Protein backbone atom coordinates (compact mmCIF):
# COMPACT_ATOMS: atom_id res chain seq x y z
CA UNK A 1 0.00 0.00 0.00
CA UNK A 2 2.73 2.41 0.96
CA UNK A 3 4.58 1.55 -2.20
CA UNK A 4 1.59 2.46 -4.33
CA UNK A 5 1.35 5.85 -2.65
CA UNK A 6 5.02 6.48 -3.22
CA UNK A 7 4.69 5.49 -6.87
CA UNK A 8 1.73 7.82 -7.25
CA UNK A 9 3.70 10.65 -5.67
CA UNK A 10 6.59 9.98 -8.01
CA UNK A 11 4.30 10.11 -11.04
CA UNK A 12 2.71 13.34 -9.83
CA UNK A 13 6.10 14.93 -9.26
CA UNK A 14 7.20 13.84 -12.73
CA UNK A 15 4.07 15.38 -14.23
CA UNK A 16 4.67 18.63 -12.40
CA UNK A 17 8.26 18.79 -13.57
CA UNK A 18 7.60 17.88 -17.19
CA UNK A 19 4.15 19.39 -17.64
CA UNK A 20 4.85 22.82 -16.28
CA UNK A 21 8.33 23.33 -17.59
CA UNK A 22 8.46 26.21 -20.00
CA UNK A 23 12.17 26.00 -20.51
CA UNK A 24 14.26 24.40 -23.23
CA UNK A 25 14.38 20.61 -23.04
CA UNK A 26 18.10 20.53 -23.68
CA UNK A 27 19.84 19.54 -20.45
CA UNK A 28 21.41 22.47 -18.67
CA UNK A 29 19.65 25.03 -20.84
CA UNK A 30 16.94 27.06 -19.16
CA UNK A 31 16.08 29.44 -21.94
CA UNK A 32 12.43 30.05 -22.70
CA UNK A 33 10.78 27.56 -25.05
CA UNK A 34 10.42 28.72 -28.64
CA UNK A 35 9.10 25.64 -30.45
CA UNK A 36 9.00 21.84 -30.03
CA UNK A 37 10.24 22.25 -26.46
CA UNK A 38 13.44 23.91 -27.61
CA UNK A 39 14.58 27.48 -27.10
CA UNK A 40 15.26 29.55 -30.19
CA UNK A 41 18.96 28.71 -30.17
CA UNK A 42 18.55 24.96 -29.78
CA UNK A 43 15.61 24.89 -32.17
CA UNK A 44 17.77 26.44 -34.88
CA UNK A 45 20.70 24.22 -33.93
CA UNK A 46 18.46 21.16 -34.16
CA UNK A 47 17.16 22.28 -37.55
CA UNK A 48 20.70 22.79 -38.82
CA UNK A 49 21.72 19.36 -37.63
CA UNK A 50 18.77 17.82 -39.38
CA UNK A 51 19.59 19.71 -42.55
CA UNK A 52 23.19 18.55 -42.32
CA UNK A 53 22.05 14.96 -41.90
CA UNK A 54 19.73 15.24 -44.88
CA UNK A 55 22.52 16.74 -46.96
CA UNK A 56 24.83 13.97 -45.80
CA UNK A 57 22.34 11.31 -46.84
CA UNK A 58 21.86 13.01 -50.18
CA UNK A 59 25.59 13.19 -50.84
CA UNK A 60 25.97 9.61 -49.69
CA UNK A 61 23.36 8.51 -52.19
CA UNK A 62 25.01 10.55 -54.90
CA UNK A 63 28.55 9.26 -54.41
CA UNK A 64 27.93 6.02 -52.54
ZN1 LIG B 1 18.09 25.63 -25.29
PDB file of the backbone (N, CA, C, O) and the ligand in Angstrom, with CONECT records:
HET     ZN  A 101       1
ATOM      1  N   UNK A   1       0.845  -1.209   0.000  1.00  0.00           N
ATOM      2  CA  UNK A   1       0.000   0.000   0.000  1.00  0.00           C
ATOM      3  C   UNK A   1       0.877   1.256   0.000  1.00  0.00           C
ATOM      4  O   UNK A   1       0.649   2.197  -0.760  1.00  0.00           O
ATOM      5  N   UNK A   2       1.873   1.240   0.865  1.00  0.00           N
ATOM      6  CA  UNK A   2       2.731   2.412   0.957  1.00  0.00           C
ATOM      7  C   UNK A   2       3.504   2.631  -0.338  1.00  0.00           C
ATOM      8  O   UNK A   2       3.772   3.755  -0.762  1.00  0.00           O
ATOM      9  N   UNK A   3       3.849   1.494  -0.942  1.00  0.00           N
ATOM     10  CA  UNK A   3       4.578   1.552  -2.200  1.00  0.00           C
ATOM     11  C   UNK A   3       3.769   2.236  -3.288  1.00  0.00           C
ATOM     12  O   UNK A   3       4.285   3.031  -4.074  1.00  0.00           O
ATOM     13  N   UNK A   4       2.478   1.899  -3.308  1.00  0.00           N
ATOM     14  CA  UNK A   4       1.591   2.461  -4.328  1.00  0.00           C
ATOM     15  C   UNK A   4       1.498   3.982  -4.176  1.00  0.00           C
ATOM     16  O   UNK A   4       1.493   4.729  -5.155  1.00  0.00           O
ATOM     17  N   UNK A   5       1.424   4.409  -2.913  1.00  0.00           N
ATOM     18  CA  UNK A   5       1.345   5.848  -2.649  1.00  0.00           C
ATOM     19  C   UNK A   5       2.619   6.540  -3.108  1.00  0.00           C
ATOM     20  O   UNK A   5       2.577   7.614  -3.708  1.00  0.00           O
ATOM     21  N   UNK A   6       3.735   5.918  -2.819  1.00  0.00           N
ATOM     22  CA  UNK A   6       5.022   6.484  -3.222  1.00  0.00           C
ATOM     23  C   UNK A   6       5.123   6.564  -4.743  1.00  0.00           C
ATOM     24  O   UNK A   6       5.614   7.550  -5.293  1.00  0.00           O
ATOM     25  N   UNK A   7       4.654   5.518  -5.411  1.00  0.00           N
ATOM     26  CA  UNK A   7       4.686   5.489  -6.869  1.00  0.00           C
ATOM     27  C   UNK A   7       3.825   6.603  -7.434  1.00  0.00           C
ATOM     28  O   UNK A   7       4.196   7.283  -8.391  1.00  0.00           O
ATOM     29  N   UNK A   8       2.654   6.773  -6.807  1.00  0.00           N
ATOM     30  CA  UNK A   8       1.732   7.817  -7.245  1.00  0.00           C
ATOM     31  C   UNK A   8       2.371   9.189  -7.079  1.00  0.00           C
ATOM     32  O   UNK A   8       2.271  10.047  -7.956  1.00  0.00           O
ATOM     33  N   UNK A   9       3.024   9.379  -5.947  1.00  0.00           N
ATOM     34  CA  UNK A   9       3.695  10.647  -5.674  1.00  0.00           C
ATOM     35  C   UNK A   9       4.782  10.906  -6.719  1.00  0.00           C
ATOM     36  O   UNK A   9       4.943  12.023  -7.209  1.00  0.00           O
ATOM     37  N   UNK A  10       5.517   9.853  -7.045  1.00  0.00           N
ATOM     38  CA  UNK A  10       6.591   9.982  -8.014  1.00  0.00           C
ATOM     39  C   UNK A  10       6.038  10.408  -9.367  1.00  0.00           C
ATOM     40  O   UNK A  10       6.600  11.274 -10.038  1.00  0.00           O
ATOM     41  N   UNK A  11       4.921   9.783  -9.759  1.00  0.00           N
ATOM     42  CA  UNK A  11       4.298  10.114 -11.039  1.00  0.00           C
ATOM     43  C   UNK A  11       3.826  11.563 -11.047  1.00  0.00           C
ATOM     44  O   UNK A  11       4.014  12.291 -12.022  1.00  0.00           O
ATOM     45  N   UNK A  12       3.206  11.965  -9.931  1.00  0.00           N
ATOM     46  CA  UNK A  12       2.708  13.339  -9.835  1.00  0.00           C
ATOM     47  C   UNK A  12       3.851  14.342  -9.933  1.00  0.00           C
ATOM     48  O   UNK A  12       3.748  15.356 -10.625  1.00  0.00           O
ATOM     49  N   UNK A  13       4.942  14.045  -9.230  1.00  0.00           N
ATOM     50  CA  UNK A  13       6.098  14.933  -9.264  1.00  0.00           C
ATOM     51  C   UNK A  13       6.642  15.043 -10.687  1.00  0.00           C
ATOM     52  O   UNK A  13       7.006  16.122 -11.154  1.00  0.00           O
ATOM     53  N   UNK A  14       6.684  13.889 -11.362  1.00  0.00           N
ATOM     54  CA  UNK A  14       7.195  13.839 -12.730  1.00  0.00           C
ATOM     55  C   UNK A  14       6.324  14.717 -13.633  1.00  0.00           C
ATOM     56  O   UNK A  14       6.824  15.461 -14.476  1.00  0.00           O
ATOM     57  N   UNK A  15       5.009  14.607 -13.432  1.00  0.00           N
ATOM     58  CA  UNK A  15       4.066  15.382 -14.234  1.00  0.00           C
ATOM     59  C   UNK A  15       4.263  16.870 -13.999  1.00  0.00           C
ATOM     60  O   UNK A  15       4.223  17.673 -14.932  1.00  0.00           O
ATOM     61  N   UNK A  16       4.475  17.222 -12.743  1.00  0.00           N
ATOM     62  CA  UNK A  16       4.673  18.629 -12.395  1.00  0.00           C
ATOM     63  C   UNK A  16       5.934  19.146 -13.078  1.00  0.00           C
ATOM     64  O   UNK A  16       5.949  20.240 -13.642  1.00  0.00           O
ATOM     65  N   UNK A  17       6.989  18.338 -13.014  1.00  0.00           N
ATOM     66  CA  UNK A  17       8.263  18.789 -13.566  1.00  0.00           C
ATOM     67  C   UNK A  17       8.250  18.864 -15.087  1.00  0.00           C
ATOM     68  O   UNK A  17       8.830  19.779 -15.672  1.00  0.00           O
ATOM     69  N   UNK A  18       7.586  17.896 -15.731  1.00  0.00           N
ATOM     70  CA  UNK A  18       7.596  17.881 -17.194  1.00  0.00           C
ATOM     71  C   UNK A  18       6.481  18.739 -17.756  1.00  0.00           C
ATOM     72  O   UNK A  18       6.665  19.429 -18.759  1.00  0.00           O
ATOM     73  N   UNK A  19       5.313  18.695 -17.105  1.00  0.00           N
ATOM     74  CA  UNK A  19       4.150  19.388 -17.645  1.00  0.00           C
ATOM     75  C   UNK A  19       4.239  20.892 -17.544  1.00  0.00           C
ATOM     76  O   UNK A  19       3.734  21.601 -18.414  1.00  0.00           O
ATOM     77  N   UNK A  20       4.867  21.388 -16.505  1.00  0.00           N
ATOM     78  CA  UNK A  20       4.848  22.817 -16.276  1.00  0.00           C
ATOM     79  C   UNK A  20       6.150  23.490 -16.686  1.00  0.00           C
ATOM     80  O   UNK A  20       6.316  24.695 -16.500  1.00  0.00           O
ATOM     81  N   UNK A  21       7.063  22.719 -17.239  1.00  0.00           N
ATOM     82  CA  UNK A  21       8.334  23.334 -17.595  1.00  0.00           C
ATOM     83  C   UNK A  21       8.188  24.106 -18.887  1.00  0.00           C
ATOM     84  O   UNK A  21       7.751  23.570 -19.906  1.00  0.00           O
ATOM     85  N   UNK A  22       8.556  25.357 -18.829  1.00  0.00           N
ATOM     86  CA  UNK A  22       8.456  26.211 -20.003  1.00  0.00           C
ATOM     87  C   UNK A  22       9.847  26.579 -20.477  1.00  0.00           C
ATOM     88  O   UNK A  22      10.053  27.586 -21.154  1.00  0.00           O
ATOM     89  N   UNK A  23      10.802  25.731 -20.102  1.00  0.00           N
ATOM     90  CA  UNK A  23      12.170  26.004 -20.506  1.00  0.00           C
ATOM     91  C   UNK A  23      12.631  24.952 -21.503  1.00  0.00           C
ATOM     92  O   UNK A  23      12.032  23.883 -21.619  1.00  0.00           O
ATOM     93  N   UNK A  24      13.683  25.264 -22.206  1.00  0.00           N
ATOM     94  CA  UNK A  24      14.258  24.399 -23.232  1.00  0.00           C
ATOM     95  C   UNK A  24      14.506  22.993 -22.687  1.00  0.00           C
ATOM     96  O   UNK A  24      14.932  22.828 -21.543  1.00  0.00           O
ATOM     97  N   UNK A  25      14.235  21.981 -23.514  1.00  0.00           N
ATOM     98  CA  UNK A  25      14.379  20.607 -23.040  1.00  0.00           C
ATOM     99  C   UNK A  25      15.805  20.101 -23.125  1.00  0.00           C
ATOM    100  O   UNK A  25      16.097  18.983 -22.700  1.00  0.00           O
ATOM    101  N   UNK A  26      16.691  20.912 -23.668  1.00  0.00           N
ATOM    102  CA  UNK A  26      18.096  20.527 -23.679  1.00  0.00           C
ATOM    103  C   UNK A  26      18.642  20.635 -22.266  1.00  0.00           C
ATOM    104  O   UNK A  26      18.435  21.643 -21.591  1.00  0.00           O
ATOM    105  N   UNK A  27      19.339  19.597 -21.816  1.00  0.00           N
ATOM    106  CA  UNK A  27      19.836  19.539 -20.453  1.00  0.00           C
ATOM    107  C   UNK A  27      20.779  20.707 -20.171  1.00  0.00           C
ATOM    108  O   UNK A  27      21.705  20.968 -20.939  1.00  0.00           O
ATOM    109  N   UNK A  28      20.539  21.396 -19.077  1.00  0.00           N
ATOM    110  CA  UNK A  28      21.413  22.474 -18.670  1.00  0.00           C
ATOM    111  C   UNK A  28      21.048  23.810 -19.287  1.00  0.00           C
ATOM    112  O   UNK A  28      21.633  24.839 -18.951  1.00  0.00           O
ATOM    113  N   UNK A  29      20.076  23.790 -20.191  1.00  0.00           N
ATOM    114  CA  UNK A  29      19.652  25.032 -20.840  1.00  0.00           C
ATOM    115  C   UNK A  29      18.313  25.440 -20.259  1.00  0.00           C
ATOM    116  O   UNK A  29      17.356  24.669 -20.319  1.00  0.00           O
ATOM    117  N   UNK A  30      18.226  26.643 -19.697  1.00  0.00           N
ATOM    118  CA  UNK A  30      16.943  27.063 -19.157  1.00  0.00           C
ATOM    119  C   UNK A  30      16.412  28.304 -19.851  1.00  0.00           C
ATOM    120  O   UNK A  30      15.785  29.163 -19.231  1.00  0.00           O
ATOM    121  N   UNK A  31      16.673  28.382 -21.143  1.00  0.00           N
ATOM    122  CA  UNK A  31      16.077  29.441 -21.939  1.00  0.00           C
ATOM    123  C   UNK A  31      14.588  29.169 -22.137  1.00  0.00           C
ATOM    124  O   UNK A  31      14.130  28.037 -21.975  1.00  0.00           O
ATOM    125  N   UNK A  32      13.851  30.194 -22.482  1.00  0.00           N
ATOM    126  CA  UNK A  32      12.427  30.049 -22.697  1.00  0.00           C
ATOM    127  C   UNK A  32      12.159  29.230 -23.961  1.00  0.00           C
ATOM    128  O   UNK A  32      12.887  29.332 -24.949  1.00  0.00           O
ATOM    129  N   UNK A  33      11.102  28.417 -23.909  1.00  0.00           N
ATOM    130  CA  UNK A  33      10.777  27.558 -25.050  1.00  0.00           C
ATOM    131  C   UNK A  33      10.308  28.392 -26.241  1.00  0.00           C
ATOM    132  O   UNK A  33       9.509  29.317 -26.097  1.00  0.00           O
ATOM    133  N   UNK A  34      10.818  28.047 -27.403  1.00  0.00           N
ATOM    134  CA  UNK A  34      10.420  28.718 -28.635  1.00  0.00           C
ATOM    135  C   UNK A  34       9.488  27.815 -29.419  1.00  0.00           C
ATOM    136  O   UNK A  34       8.368  28.213 -29.737  1.00  0.00           O
ATOM    137  N   UNK A  35       9.935  26.590 -29.740  1.00  0.00           N
ATOM    138  CA  UNK A  35       9.101  25.637 -30.452  1.00  0.00           C
ATOM    139  C   UNK A  35       9.601  24.216 -30.201  1.00  0.00           C
ATOM    140  O   UNK A  35      10.795  23.992 -30.001  1.00  0.00           O
ATOM    141  N   UNK A  36       8.664  23.255 -30.216  1.00  0.00           N
ATOM    142  CA  UNK A  36       8.998  21.840 -30.026  1.00  0.00           C
ATOM    143  C   UNK A  36       9.743  21.575 -28.728  1.00  0.00           C
ATOM    144  O   UNK A  36      10.472  20.589 -28.622  1.00  0.00           O
ATOM    145  N   UNK A  37       9.568  22.448 -27.736  1.00  0.00           N
ATOM    146  CA  UNK A  37      10.237  22.249 -26.463  1.00  0.00           C
ATOM    147  C   UNK A  37      11.659  22.772 -26.443  1.00  0.00           C
ATOM    148  O   UNK A  37      12.356  22.650 -25.436  1.00  0.00           O
ATOM    149  N   UNK A  38      12.090  23.354 -27.550  1.00  0.00           N
ATOM    150  CA  UNK A  38      13.442  23.906 -27.608  1.00  0.00           C
ATOM    151  C   UNK A  38      13.389  25.426 -27.540  1.00  0.00           C
ATOM    152  O   UNK A  38      12.397  26.037 -27.937  1.00  0.00           O
ATOM    153  N   UNK A  39      14.450  26.028 -27.040  1.00  0.00           N
ATOM    154  CA  UNK A  39      14.577  27.476 -27.103  1.00  0.00           C
ATOM    155  C   UNK A  39      14.958  27.844 -28.540  1.00  0.00           C
ATOM    156  O   UNK A  39      15.232  26.969 -29.360  1.00  0.00           O
ATOM    157  N   UNK A  40      14.971  29.107 -28.827  1.00  0.00           N
ATOM    158  CA  UNK A  40      15.260  29.552 -30.188  1.00  0.00           C
ATOM    159  C   UNK A  40      16.602  29.007 -30.674  1.00  0.00           C
ATOM    160  O   UNK A  40      16.719  28.489 -31.784  1.00  0.00           O
ATOM    161  N   UNK A  41      17.600  29.137 -29.817  1.00  0.00           N
ATOM    162  CA  UNK A  41      18.958  28.707 -30.169  1.00  0.00           C
ATOM    163  C   UNK A  41      19.017  27.222 -30.488  1.00  0.00           C
ATOM    164  O   UNK A  41      19.544  26.823 -31.527  1.00  0.00           O
ATOM    165  N   UNK A  42      18.470  26.396 -29.581  1.00  0.00           N
ATOM    166  CA  UNK A  42      18.555  24.959 -29.781  1.00  0.00           C
ATOM    167  C   UNK A  42      17.616  24.484 -30.881  1.00  0.00           C
ATOM    168  O   UNK A  42      17.870  23.465 -31.524  1.00  0.00           O
ATOM    169  N   UNK A  43      16.530  25.222 -31.097  1.00  0.00           N
ATOM    170  CA  UNK A  43      15.609  24.890 -32.173  1.00  0.00           C
ATOM    171  C   UNK A  43      16.313  25.060 -33.516  1.00  0.00           C
ATOM    172  O   UNK A  43      16.219  24.204 -34.396  1.00  0.00           O
ATOM    173  N   UNK A  44      17.015  26.172 -33.654  1.00  0.00           N
ATOM    174  CA  UNK A  44      17.767  26.444 -34.881  1.00  0.00           C
ATOM    175  C   UNK A  44      18.889  25.424 -35.037  1.00  0.00           C
ATOM    176  O   UNK A  44      19.116  24.884 -36.120  1.00  0.00           O
ATOM    177  N   UNK A  45      19.590  25.172 -33.921  1.00  0.00           N
ATOM    178  CA  UNK A  45      20.697  24.215 -33.934  1.00  0.00           C
ATOM    179  C   UNK A  45      20.209  22.837 -34.376  1.00  0.00           C
ATOM    180  O   UNK A  45      20.853  22.154 -35.173  1.00  0.00           O
ATOM    181  N   UNK A  46      19.048  22.450 -33.834  1.00  0.00           N
ATOM    182  CA  UNK A  46      18.460  21.163 -34.165  1.00  0.00           C
ATOM    183  C   UNK A  46      18.098  21.099 -35.647  1.00  0.00           C
ATOM    184  O   UNK A  46      18.317  20.088 -36.313  1.00  0.00           O
ATOM    185  N   UNK A  47      17.539  22.201 -36.147  1.00  0.00           N
ATOM    186  CA  UNK A  47      17.162  22.276 -37.554  1.00  0.00           C
ATOM    187  C   UNK A  47      18.381  22.171 -38.445  1.00  0.00           C
ATOM    188  O   UNK A  47      18.347  21.510 -39.483  1.00  0.00           O
ATOM    189  N   UNK A  48      19.463  22.826 -38.039  1.00  0.00           N
ATOM    190  CA  UNK A  48      20.703  22.794 -38.818  1.00  0.00           C
ATOM    191  C   UNK A  48      21.267  21.379 -38.856  1.00  0.00           C
ATOM    192  O   UNK A  48      21.743  20.911 -39.890  1.00  0.00           O
ATOM    193  N   UNK A  49      21.204  20.714 -37.715  1.00  0.00           N
ATOM    194  CA  UNK A  49      21.725  19.355 -37.625  1.00  0.00           C
ATOM    195  C   UNK A  49      20.932  18.436 -38.549  1.00  0.00           C
ATOM    196  O   UNK A  49      21.494  17.584 -39.237  1.00  0.00           O
ATOM    197  N   UNK A  50      19.634  18.625 -38.549  1.00  0.00           N
ATOM    198  CA  UNK A  50      18.769  17.817 -39.383  1.00  0.00           C
ATOM    199  C   UNK A  50      19.074  18.073 -40.852  1.00  0.00           C
ATOM    200  O   UNK A  50      19.132  17.146 -41.659  1.00  0.00           O
ATOM    201  N   UNK A  51      19.268  19.339 -41.184  1.00  0.00           N
ATOM    202  CA  UNK A  51      19.587  19.711 -42.555  1.00  0.00           C
ATOM    203  C   UNK A  51      20.923  19.102 -42.969  1.00  0.00           C
ATOM    204  O   UNK A  51      21.086  18.630 -44.094  1.00  0.00           O
ATOM    205  N   UNK A  52      21.873  19.122 -42.037  1.00  0.00           N
ATOM    206  CA  UNK A  52      23.192  18.555 -42.315  1.00  0.00           C
ATOM    207  C   UNK A  52      23.078  17.053 -42.546  1.00  0.00           C
ATOM    208  O   UNK A  52      23.728  16.500 -43.433  1.00  0.00           O
ATOM    209  N   UNK A  53      22.247  16.400 -41.740  1.00  0.00           N
ATOM    210  CA  UNK A  53      22.050  14.962 -41.897  1.00  0.00           C
ATOM    211  C   UNK A  53      21.406  14.646 -43.237  1.00  0.00           C
ATOM    212  O   UNK A  53      21.804  13.701 -43.918  1.00  0.00           O
ATOM    213  N   UNK A  54      20.412  15.439 -43.612  1.00  0.00           N
ATOM    214  CA  UNK A  54      19.730  15.243 -44.882  1.00  0.00           C
ATOM    215  C   UNK A  54      20.707  15.432 -46.031  1.00  0.00           C
ATOM    216  O   UNK A  54      20.715  14.661 -46.990  1.00  0.00           O
ATOM    217  N   UNK A  55      21.530  16.470 -45.922  1.00  0.00           N
ATOM    218  CA  UNK A  55      22.518  16.739 -46.959  1.00  0.00           C
ATOM    219  C   UNK A  55      23.517  15.592 -47.030  1.00  0.00           C
ATOM    220  O   UNK A  55      23.932  15.182 -48.114  1.00  0.00           O
ATOM    221  N   UNK A  56      23.899  15.075 -45.857  1.00  0.00           N
ATOM    222  CA  UNK A  56      24.831  13.971 -45.805  1.00  0.00           C
ATOM    223  C   UNK A  56      24.269  12.733 -46.480  1.00  0.00           C
ATOM    224  O   UNK A  56      24.967  12.044 -47.224  1.00  0.00           O
ATOM    225  N   UNK A  57      22.996  12.458 -46.212  1.00  0.00           N
ATOM    226  CA  UNK A  57      22.343  11.312 -46.844  1.00  0.00           C
ATOM    227  C   UNK A  57      22.287  11.485 -48.347  1.00  0.00           C
ATOM    228  O   UNK A  57      22.517  10.548 -49.111  1.00  0.00           O
ATOM    229  N   UNK A  58      21.974  12.705 -48.753  1.00  0.00           N
ATOM    230  CA  UNK A  58      21.863  13.009 -50.184  1.00  0.00           C
ATOM    231  C   UNK A  58      23.196  12.801 -50.875  1.00  0.00           C
ATOM    232  O   UNK A  58      23.270  12.180 -51.935  1.00  0.00           O
ATOM    233  N   UNK A  59      24.258  13.331 -50.258  1.00  0.00           N
ATOM    234  CA  UNK A  59      25.593  13.193 -50.840  1.00  0.00           C
ATOM    235  C   UNK A  59      26.026  11.718 -50.845  1.00  0.00           C
ATOM    236  O   UNK A  59      26.678  11.240 -51.773  1.00  0.00           O
ATOM    237  N   UNK A  60      25.634  11.020 -49.767  1.00  0.00           N
ATOM    238  CA  UNK A  60      25.970   9.607 -49.688  1.00  0.00           C
ATOM    239  C   UNK A  60      25.318   8.820 -50.813  1.00  0.00           C
ATOM    240  O   UNK A  60      25.928   7.926 -51.400  1.00  0.00           O
ATOM    241  N   UNK A  61      24.074   9.165 -51.102  1.00  0.00           N
ATOM    242  CA  UNK A  61      23.359   8.506 -52.188  1.00  0.00           C
ATOM    243  C   UNK A  61      24.007   8.820 -53.525  1.00  0.00           C
ATOM    244  O   UNK A  61      24.084   7.980 -54.422  1.00  0.00           O
ATOM    245  N   UNK A  62      24.467  10.054 -53.625  1.00  0.00           N
ATOM    246  CA  UNK A  62      25.008  10.547 -54.897  1.00  0.00           C
ATOM    247  C   UNK A  62      26.353   9.885 -55.215  1.00  0.00           C
ATOM    248  O   UNK A  62      26.618   9.492 -56.351  1.00  0.00           O
ATOM    249  N   UNK A  63      27.196   9.772 -54.176  1.00  0.00           N
ATOM    250  CA  UNK A  63      28.546   9.260 -54.409  1.00  0.00           C
ATOM    251  C   UNK A  63      28.736   7.825 -53.911  1.00  0.00           C
ATOM    252  O   UNK A  63      29.723   7.167 -54.239  1.00  0.00           O
ATOM    253  N   UNK A  64      27.765   7.348 -53.104  1.00  0.00           N
ATOM    254  CA  UNK A  64      27.932   6.022 -52.535  1.00  0.00           C
ATOM    255  C   UNK A  64      27.477   5.007 -53.554  1.00  0.00           C
ATOM    256  O   UNK A  64      27.526   3.805 -53.292  1.00  0.00           O
TER     257      UNK A  64
HETATM  258 ZN    ZN A 101      18.086  25.634 -25.286  1.00  0.00          ZN
END
